[in-house]
């Protein structure tokens, strides 16, 4: 048995305002109606649908404008990550993941969740990469990421007293106590 309710707010997985949805009576009675998220769908409340649809259209237009503005900013942004690399300077130790990108974007002042970042696998190669970020259901941005390695340091010449492995000067052999 189901009860029809008119949603006043957007509820994830159920619908958005002005939608008439069928839910279980307990869910409507114990959560949706007392919390103000919905009202029972009657002939009187169905007249309120037009007002709620206008509110919904206005909210969606604002979200779309904000998403377009954010996409413009993210498309211009280029993040640089510095990681240590092996001798060939192509493969890096570690990788750049969606968590790293989300943290860096947060530091830059953008509120992007890790789930919005579309990265097939962690980035492990140096150079420039493009990462898609889903901002809205229809809109995505292309974020430019550069993976760099620190400049190679010139090793000082090893002392003549040190052994081949560079562990320091050699110690004289101990005499046995027999």
N, C-alpha and C positions, 0 to 999 in steps of 0.2 A: 504494500500500500504506500502511496506517495502523496505528498502535499505540494501544491504549487505555491511558490513564493516569488515575490518581485524583489530583485536585488537592488539595494541602494548604493552599494559600494562594489568595487572590484574584489572578487575573492578568487585567489589562485586555484585553478583546477575546477572551478564551478561556473564562473561567468563574470560579466561586468555589469555596471549599473544599467538599469532599465531592461534587463533580461528576466524573463519569466522562466524559472527552472523548477523541475520536480525534484524534491529531496525527501528523505525519510522524515516522518513526523517528529521524531525525537530530536533530530538535528535542527529542524526549524524551531521547535518549541524551546529547546534548551540552549541553543547557541545563536542562531541567526537572528531571531526576533528580539531576544533580550539584549543582545549586543548592538542592536540598531543597524545590522547589516542588511536586513530584509524585512518585508511585511508580507502577511498572507495575501495571496492574489485573489482579490474580490473584484466585483464590477466597479466599485468606487476607486480602488487602488489602481486598477488598470487605466483609469483616466489620468493618473499621475505619470504614466509612462512617457508621454511627450516631454514633460518638464525634465525628467531624468535623462532622456535621450539628448536633449540640448546640453545638459551639463556634461554628459559623456562626450559629445562631439567637441565641446570646448576643451575638455581635459586632454583628449587625444590630439587635438591641434597643438596644444601647448607642448605635449610630449614630443610630437614630431618636430616642432621648431627647435626645441632644446637638443634633440638628437642630431638634427642637421648642423647645428652650431658646434656641437661636440665633435662630430665627424670632421668638420673643417679644421678644427684645432689639432685633432689627432693625426690627420693626414700630413700636416706640416711638421709634426714632432718627430725627432730622431733620437732614440735612446742608445747610449753607448755602454756596453758592459766590458770590463777588463778582466780577463781570465788568464791564468798561467797556461803555457802550452809546452808541448814536447819540442824536440830538436828541430823538426821540420816546420814548426810554427803554424801548422795547419789544423791539427787536432788539438783541442784544448782539454785540460784536466777539469772535470766537472762539466756542467752544462747550464744553459739558461732555460728555465721552465716557466710555466704560466704563473706560478707563485712569484718568481723573481720579477717578471714583467709587471704583475699587478702591484707588487710592493713599490717598484720604481715609479709607476704611474701615480700611486698614492702620494709618494714623496713630491711629485711634480704638481700635485693638486687636483688630480682627476680621480673620480670615484668609479673605478671599473672593477667588477668582480672577476675572479679567476675563471669562472664558468663562461664569461663572455669572450674570453680570449681563445681563438681557434688555432691551436698549435698541434699538429699531427704527432710530433715527437719533439723532445727537448733539443735545442740547438747546440751542436757540439763542434761546429766548424767556424773558423774565423771568417770575417768579411761582412758583407751587407745581406740582410734578410728582410723579408716582408711578412708581417703577421696580421691576419684578419681579426678584427674585433667587432663582434656583433653588438651594436648599440641599441637597435630597435628591431622589431620583427622583420622589417623590410630594409633596414639600413645597416651597413657595416662600413668600418673604416679600415684603412691599410696603414699600419704602424711600421715605420722603418726602424730596424734594429741593427746596430753595428757591433760586432764582436771583435775586440782588439786584444792584443797581448802586450804586456809591458816590454819596453825596450830591453834587448839582451844586454846583460852586464858583462864587461870584459873581466875575465878571471885573472887575478894577479898571478905572477909566475910563482911556481911552487919552490920552496926552499930546497937547497941541495941536500939538507939533512933529512928531509921527509921521505917516506917510502912512496911507492908508486900510486897507492890509493889516496894519497892526500890526507892521511890521518894524523900527520904531525911528525915531529922528529923521532928518530929511532932511539930506543932505550938499549943500554947494554944488556947482554944476557945475564941472568942471575946465576950465581954459583950455587951448586947444590950443597946441602949441609950434611954430608955423610962423613 
